[in-house]
Amino acid sequence: MRDLFVEIWESVKRNKLRTSLTGFAVAWGIFMIIVLLGAGNGLMNAFLRDSEDVITNVMTVYGGETSKPYAGYKEGRYISLMKRDMDLTAGPLFKDHIDNVLARLTRSGFNMVYGQKSFSVNLTGCYPLQQQQAGFKILAGRFINQKDIDEMRKVVVITDDQARNYLKGGTNYKTLIGRRVNINDFSYVIVGVREGFENEGDSAVYLPFTTMVTQFNTGEWLDVLSFTFHGLETEEENKAFEKYYKSVIAGAHQAAPDDESVVWISNRFTQNMQVNKATGMLNTALWIVGLFTLLSGIVGVSNIMLITVKERTHEFGIRKAIGARPMEITKLIVSESIVITAVFGYIGMFMGMVACEILDKTVGSASVDIMGMSMKVLSNPTVGLDVAIEATLVLVIAGTIAGFFPAHKATKIRPIEALRAE
């Protein structure tokens, strides 16, 4: 084995420039694969960063507008969701698929007062399961619980941004738990601080749904209805259920059963399926681009091996004349190909990992404003070590194949012809 590496080293020393250029092409190929995959991961992470802990089997229902006349009513009638729609959704008609039903009320233009500070907030009345459906991260205290709902408690959950910038709690959010704030002349106790959705300019203050209804006299009206479901595994099953659900709600509002614009449904499950498909297509595209870049390095390795075989034809003739077997010559050439691709491949892998870390520390901390929302450009644009090693192993295998054909050519040389070669 030692003699084999000595021979490889001597061959590399004789062709320093050519080996370096070929090695650079190999390293550049694996470098581009790692960076492209890292950037692709960063883009998807930035897009999905606010939904990491959100449950996916959720449908959210919004009021719509009729698109056709029915039962004496003209088209264009706005449909508002009501408490009876919530009861209908939780009833026997949908018991085979629907689990938990929640309602939400949101009102804007409220002033929250704390000490001498006054600032504008949106109030949202909700149920405890809203935390799971929306994926809220509680940084201190707790979220709304069932006792708050039953007793119509005057409690609120604020965002971390409000805690830092308005309530002067800094990052020690626990100091704010139990303190009181005034909202439109009503006094509320802060029971929790949550992480706001940075990408959405989140300023919502959450309070119990029942408190919202009684304090602000909202009556039977609902803004949003949502529910978790089970047993709908395909897009076709989800579409069929949505169509049936819309027809039932339409009937409750004296609208045409086939009028699908009566209510609008946002289905997180099917959206997640589409996002996964898009992610898979993006990763496939990046791999294809990277592999084509890598191909240039592999071709370079094959070419340098062909040149090596041509230059060492006389040497191989002597080896065969004194008894060297074809397998020994093949092993020598293939080993040299593997060493070149492995060494420069791992250099490219290392540099690609470093480049991804630099991206994370620079571009990863930058954000852009899109339609009033602050969005990160890249979030954690890195590649797992397992993926990097797999990509490099693919390179080494390709290098082995690239070296095999020149080696096979070398074994076909007849000793007498090789000895006559210049």
C-alpha positions as CSV (number, residue, x, y, z in Angstrom):
1,M,0.0,0.0,0.0
2,R,2.8,2.4,0.9
3,D,4.5,1.7,-2.5
4,L,1.2,2.5,-4.2
5,F,0.9,5.9,-2.6
6,V,4.6,6.7,-3.3
7,E,3.9,6.0,-7.0
8,I,0.8,8.2,-7.0
9,W,2.8,11.0,-5.3
10,E,5.6,10.8,-7.8
11,S,3.0,10.9,-10.7
12,V,1.3,14.0,-9.2
13,K,4.7,15.7,-8.7
14,R,5.6,15.2,-12.3
15,N,2.3,16.9,-13.4
16,K,1.8,19.6,-10.7
17,L,0.0,22.2,-12.9
18,R,-2.2,19.7,-14.7
19,T,-3.2,17.9,-11.4
20,S,-3.8,21.3,-9.7
21,L,-6.1,22.5,-12.5
22,T,-8.0,19.2,-12.6
23,G,-8.3,19.2,-8.8
24,F,-9.6,22.7,-8.8
25,A,-12.4,21.7,-11.2
26,V,-13.3,18.8,-8.9
27,A,-13.2,21.0,-5.8
28,W,-15.2,23.7,-7.5
29,G,-17.9,21.2,-8.5
30,I,-18.4,19.9,-5.0
31,F,-18.2,23.4,-3.6
32,M,-21.0,24.6,-5.9
33,I,-23.2,21.6,-4.9
34,I,-22.8,22.4,-1.2
35,V,-23.4,26.1,-1.6
36,L,-26.4,25.7,-3.9
37,L,-28.0,23.2,-1.5
38,G,-27.3,25.4,1.4
39,A,-28.8,28.5,-0.3
40,G,-31.9,26.4,-1.3
41,N,-32.3,25.2,2.3
42,G,-31.9,28.8,3.5
43,L,-34.7,30.1,1.2
44,M,-37.1,27.4,2.3
45,N,-36.2,27.9,6.0
46,A,-36.9,31.7,5.6
47,F,-40.2,30.9,4.0
48,L,-41.3,28.4,6.6
49,R,-39.6,29.8,9.7
50,D,-42.8,31.1,11.3
51,S,-44.6,27.7,10.8
52,E,-42.1,25.3,12.3
53,D,-44.2,24.3,15.2
54,V,-47.6,24.7,13.6
55,I,-49.9,21.7,13.3
56,T,-50.8,21.0,9.6
57,N,-54.2,19.3,9.8
58,V,-56.1,22.6,10.1
59,M,-58.7,24.3,8.0
60,T,-59.6,28.0,8.5
61,V,-62.9,29.3,7.3
62,Y,-63.7,32.9,6.3
63,G,-66.9,34.6,5.3
64,G,-67.4,35.2,1.6
65,E,-69.9,36.6,-0.8
66,T,-72.6,34.9,-2.8
67,S,-72.0,34.6,-6.5
68,K,-75.5,33.6,-7.6
69,P,-79.1,34.5,-6.6
70,Y,-80.9,32.0,-4.4
71,A,-84.1,31.8,-2.3
72,G,-85.1,35.3,-3.2
73,Y,-81.7,36.9,-2.4
74,K,-79.6,38.5,-5.1
75,E,-75.9,37.6,-5.7
76,G,-73.2,39.7,-4.0
77,R,-74.6,39.2,-0.5
78,Y,-71.8,39.2,2.1
79,I,-71.9,36.1,4.4
80,S,-70.7,36.7,8.0
81,L,-69.8,33.7,10.1
82,M,-71.8,33.3,13.3
83,K,-71.9,31.3,16.5
84,R,-74.3,28.8,14.9
85,D,-71.8,28.0,12.2
86,M,-69.4,27.0,14.9
87,D,-72.0,24.8,16.5
88,L,-72.9,23.3,13.1
89,T,-69.2,22.6,12.4
90,A,-68.8,20.8,15.7
91,G,-72.1,18.9,15.2
92,P,-72.9,15.4,13.9
93,L,-72.7,16.2,10.2
94,F,-68.9,16.4,10.4
95,K,-68.1,14.2,13.3
96,D,-66.2,11.6,11.1
97,H,-63.5,14.1,10.3
98,I,-63.6,17.2,12.5
99,D,-61.9,17.2,16.0
100,N,-61.6,20.6,17.7
101,V,-63.5,23.7,16.5
102,L,-62.3,27.2,17.4
103,A,-63.5,30.7,16.7
104,R,-61.6,34.0,16.6
105,L,-62.6,37.6,16.8
106,T,-60.2,40.5,15.9
107,R,-60.7,44.2,16.3
108,S,-58.2,46.9,15.6
109,G,-57.6,50.5,16.8
110,F,-57.3,49.9,20.5
111,N,-55.0,51.8,22.8
112,M,-53.0,49.9,25.4
113,V,-51.7,52.0,28.3
114,Y,-49.0,51.1,30.6
115,G,-47.7,53.8,33.0
116,Q,-47.1,56.8,30.8
117,K,-46.8,54.7,27.7
118,S,-49.7,54.4,25.2
119,F,-49.6,52.5,21.9
120,S,-52.0,51.0,19.4
121,V,-52.7,47.3,19.3
122,N,-55.1,44.8,17.7
123,L,-57.2,42.6,20.1
124,T,-57.9,39.0,19.2
125,G,-60.3,36.9,21.2
126,C,-59.5,33.2,21.0
127,Y,-59.6,29.8,22.6
128,P,-56.7,27.9,24.2
129,L,-56.0,25.6,21.3
130,Q,-55.2,28.7,19.2
131,Q,-51.6,28.4,20.5
132,Q,-51.2,24.9,18.9
133,Q,-52.9,25.9,15.7
134,A,-50.8,29.0,15.2
135,G,-47.6,27.6,16.7
136,F,-47.1,30.4,19.3
137,K,-43.9,30.2,21.3
138,I,-44.5,31.3,24.9
139,L,-41.4,33.1,26.2
140,A,-42.8,33.7,29.7
141,G,-46.0,32.9,31.6
142,R,-48.7,31.0,29.7
143,F,-51.3,31.3,27.0
144,I,-55.1,31.6,27.4
145,N,-56.5,28.5,29.2
146,Q,-59.9,27.0,29.6
147,K,-60.5,28.6,33.0
148,D,-59.9,32.0,31.4
149,I,-62.7,31.1,28.9
150,D,-65.1,29.8,31.5
151,E,-64.7,32.7,34.0
152,M,-64.3,35.4,31.3
153,R,-61.1,36.6,32.9
154,K,-59.6,39.9,31.9
155,V,-56.2,38.5,31.0
156,V,-54.0,39.2,27.9
157,V,-51.0,37.6,26.2
158,I,-48.6,40.2,24.6
159,T,-45.8,39.9,22.1
160,D,-42.1,40.1,22.9
161,D,-41.8,43.2,20.8
162,Q,-44.4,45.0,22.9
163,A,-42.7,43.8,26.1
164,R,-39.3,45.2,25.0
165,N,-40.3,48.4,23.3
166,Y,-43.4,49.6,25.1
167,L,-43.6,48.0,28.5
168,K,-39.8,48.3,29.1
169,G,-39.5,44.8,30.2
170,G,-36.3,44.2,28.3
171,T,-35.7,40.5,27.6
172,N,-36.6,39.5,31.1
173,Y,-40.2,38.9,30.2
174,K,-41.0,37.2,33.5
175,T,-41.0,40.6,35.2
176,L,-44.1,41.6,33.3
177,I,-46.2,38.6,34.3
178,G,-49.0,39.7,36.7
179,R,-48.7,43.4,35.8
180,R,-51.7,45.3,34.6
181,V,-52.4,47.3,31.4
182,N,-55.4,49.4,30.4
183,I,-57.1,48.8,27.1
184,N,-60.0,51.2,26.3
185,D,-60.6,51.9,30.0
186,F,-60.6,48.2,30.9
187,S,-57.9,46.8,33.1
188,Y,-56.2,43.5,32.1
189,V,-53.5,41.3,33.7
190,I,-50.6,40.1,31.6
191,V,-50.4,36.3,31.9
192,G,-48.0,35.6,29.1
193,V,-45.4,36.9,26.6
194,R,-45.2,35.2,23.2
195,E,-42.8,35.4,20.3
196,G,-44.3,37.6,17.6
197,F,-44.4,36.6,13.9
198,E,-41.6,38.8,12.6
199,N,-42.5,38.3,9.0
200,E,-46.1,39.6,9.6
201,G,-45.6,42.7,11.6
202,D,-47.4,41.0,14.4
203,S,-49.0,43.3,17.0
204,A,-52.0,41.2,18.2
205,V,-52.8,41.0,21.9
206,Y,-54.7,37.8,22.7
207,L,-57.4,37.5,25.3
208,P,-60.2,34.9,26.1
209,F,-62.9,34.7,23.4
210,T,-65.6,35.0,26.0
211,T,-64.1,38.1,27.5
212,M,-63.9,39.7,24.0
213,V,-67.5,39.0,23.4
214,T,-68.8,40.4,26.7
215,Q,-66.4,43.3,27.0
216,F,-66.9,44.6,23.5
217,N,-70.5,43.4,22.8
218,T,-69.7,41.5,19.6
219,G,-72.8,39.4,19.8
220,E,-73.0,36.2,17.7
221,W,-70.6,37.3,15.0
222,L,-67.3,35.5,14.3
223,D,-64.4,36.7,12.2
224,V,-62.7,33.4,11.6
225,L,-63.6,29.7,12.2
226,S,-61.0,27.0,12.3
227,F,-60.9,23.3,13.1
228,T,-58.5,20.4,13.2
229,F,-59.4,17.3,11.2
230,H,-58.4,13.7,10.6
231,G,-58.9,11.0,8.0
232,L,-58.3,13.2,4.9
233,E,-55.0,12.0,3.5
234,T,-55.0,13.1,-0.2
235,E,-55.7,16.3,-2.0
236,E,-58.8,14.7,-3.6
237,E,-60.3,13.8,-0.2
238,N,-59.6,17.2,1.1
239,K,-61.3,18.9,-1.9
240,A,-64.3,16.7,-1.6
241,F,-64.7,17.5,2.1
242,E,-64.3,21.2,1.5
243,K,-67.0,21.1,-1.2
244,Y,-69.4,19.3,1.1
245,Y,-68.6,21.6,4.1
246,K,-69.2,24.7,1.9
247,S,-72.6,23.4,0.8
248,V,-73.7,22.8,4.4
249,I,-72.7,26.3,5.5
250,A,-74.3,27.8,2.4
251,G,-77.5,26.1,3.3
252,A,-77.4,27.5,6.8
253,H,-77.1,31.0,5.3
254,Q,-79.9,30.5,2.7
255,A,-77.4,30.5,-0.2
256,A,-77.1,28.1,-3.1
257,P,-75.5,24.8,-2.0
258,D,-73.2,24.8,-5.1
259,D,-72.1,28.4,-4.5
260,E,-68.5,27.8,-3.4
261,S,-67.8,31.5,-2.8
262,V,-70.1,31.6,0.2
263,V,-67.2,30.9,2.5
264,W,-63.5,30.6,1.8
265,I,-61.3,27.8,3.2
266,S,-57.6,27.9,3.8
267,N,-56.4,24.3,4.1
268,R,-53.0,24.1,5.8
269,F,-52.7,20.4,5.1
270,T,-52.9,20.7,1.3
271,Q,-50.8,23.9,1.4
272,N,-48.1,21.9,3.2
273,M,-48.3,19.1,0.6
274,Q,-47.8,21.7,-2.1
275,V,-44.9,23.3,-0.3
276,N,-43.3,19.9,0.2
277,K,-43.6,19.3,-3.6
278,A,-42.1,22.7,-4.3
279,T,-39.2,22.0,-1.9
280,G,-38.5,18.6,-3.5
281,M,-38.5,20.2,-7.0
282,L,-36.2,23.0,-5.8
283,N,-33.7,20.5,-4.3
284,T,-33.8,18.3,-7.4
285,A,-33.1,21.4,-9.6
286,L,-30.2,22.4,-7.4
287,W,-28.7,18.9,-7.4
288,I,-29.0,18.8,-11.2
289,V,-27.2,22.1,-11.6
290,G,-24.5,21.1,-9.1
291,L,-24.0,17.7,-10.7
292,F,-23.5,19.3,-14.1
293,T,-21.0,21.6,-12.6
294,L,-19.3,18.6,-11.0
295,L,-19.3,16.8,-14.3
296,S,-16.7,19.2,-15.7
297,G,-14.3,18.1,-12.9
298,I,-15.0,14.4,-13.5
299,V,-14.2,14.9,-17.2
300,G,-11.0,16.6,-16.2
301,V,-10.0,13.7,-14.1
302,S,-10.7,11.2,-16.9
303,N,-8.7,13.4,-19.3
304,I,-5.7,13.6,-17.0
305,M,-5.8,9.8,-16.5
306,L,-5.8,9.3,-20.3
307,I,-2.9,11.6,-20.7
308,T,-1.1,9.8,-17.8
309,V,-1.7,6.5,-19.6
310,K,-0.3,7.8,-22.8
311,E,2.8,9.3,-21.2
312,R,3.5,6.1,-19.2
313,T,2.9,3.6,-22.0
314,H,6.5,2.7,-22.1
315,E,6.6,2.2,-18.3
316,F,3.5,0.0,-18.4
317,G,5.1,-2.1,-21.2
318,I,8.1,-2.8,-19.0
319,R,5.8,-3.7,-16.0
320,K,3.9,-6.1,-18.1
321,A,7.1,-7.6,-19.6
322,I,8.5,-8.4,-16.2
323,G,5.2,-10.0,-15.0
324,A,2.9,-7.2,-13.8
325,R,-0.7,-8.4,-14.0
326,P,-3.4,-6.2,-15.7
327,M,-5.2,-5.8,-12.3
328,E,-2.1,-4.2,-10.8
329,I,-1.9,-1.6,-13.6
330,T,-5.7,-1.0,-13.3
331,K,-5.3,-0.6,-9.5
332,L,-2.5,2.0,-9.9
333,I,-4.5,4.2,-12.3
334,V,-7.8,3.9,-10.6
335,S,-6.2,4.6,-7.2
336,E,-4.6,7.8,-8.5
337,S,-8.0,8.9,-9.9
338,I,-9.6,8.2,-6.5
339,V,-6.9,10.0,-4.6
340,I,-7.2,13.1,-6.7
341,T,-11.0,13.2,-6.5
342,A,-11.2,12.4,-2.8
343,V,-8.5,14.9,-1.7
344,F,-9.8,17.8,-3.8
345,G,-13.4,16.7,-3.2
346,Y,-13.1,17.0,0.5
347,I,-11.3,20.3,0.1
348,G,-14.3,21.5,-1.9
349,M,-16.7,20.1,0.7
350,F,-14.9,21.9,3.5
351,M,-14.8,25.2,1.6
352,G,-18.5,24.8,0.8
353,M,-19.4,24.3,4.4
354,V,-17.4,27.4,5.3
355,A,-19.1,29.4,2.6
356,C,-22.6,28.3,4.0
357,E,-21.6,29.5,7.5
358,I,-20.4,32.8,6.0
359,L,-23.8,33.1,4.3
360,D,-25.6,32.4,7.5
361,K,-23.6,35.1,9.4
362,T,-24.0,37.7,6.6
363,V,-27.0,37.3,4.3
364,G,-28.8,35.1,6.9
365,S,-29.1,38.0,9.3
366,A,-30.4,40.4,6.6
367,S,-34.1,41.1,5.9
368,V,-36.1,42.9,3.3
369,D,-39.5,44.7,3.5
370,I,-42.1,43.2,1.2
371,M,-45.6,44.7,1.2
372,G,-45.1,46.0,4.7
373,M,-43.7,42.8,6.1
374,S,-40.2,42.1,7.2
375,M,-38.9,38.9,5.7
376,K,-35.5,37.2,6.2
377,V,-33.6,36.6,3.0
378,L,-32.1,33.3,4.2
379,S,-32.6,31.4,7.4
380,N,-29.9,28.8,8.4
381,P,-28.5,28.4,4.8
382,T,-26.5,25.3,5.7
383,V,-26.2,21.7,4.6
384,G,-26.1,18.8,7.0
385,L,-22.8,17.0,7.3
386,D,-24.5,13.8,6.1
387,V,-25.5,15.4,2.8
388,A,-22.1,16.9,2.3
389,I,-20.4,13.5,2.8
390,E,-22.9,11.8,0.5
391,A,-22.2,14.4,-2.2
392,T,-18.5,13.8,-1.8
393,L,-18.9,10.0,-1.9
394,V,-20.8,10.4,-5.2
395,L,-17.8,12.4,-6.4
396,V,-15.3,9.7,-5.4
397,I,-17.4,7.0,-7.1
398,A,-17.5,9.1,-10.2
399,G,-13.8,9.6,-9.9
400,T,-13.4,5.8,-9.7
401,I,-15.4,5.4,-12.9
402,A,-13.5,8.2,-14.6
403,G,-10.2,6.4,-13.8
404,F,-11.4,2.9,-14.8
405,F,-11.7,3.6,-18.6
406,P,-8.1,4.9,-19.0
407,A,-7.0,2.0,-16.8
408,H,-8.8,-0.5,-19.0
409,K,-7.1,1.1,-22.0
410,A,-3.7,0.7,-20.3
411,T,-4.3,-3.0,-19.7
412,K,-5.0,-3.6,-23.4
413,I,-1.5,-2.3,-24.5
414,R,0.7,-5.2,-25.7
415,P,4.1,-5.2,-24.1
416,I,6.0,-5.2,-27.4
417,E,4.1,-2.1,-28.6
418,A,4.5,-0.4,-25.3
419,L,8.3,-0.9,-25.3
420,R,8.6,0.7,-28.7
421,A,6.6,3.8,-27.6
422,E,8.6,7.0,-27.2
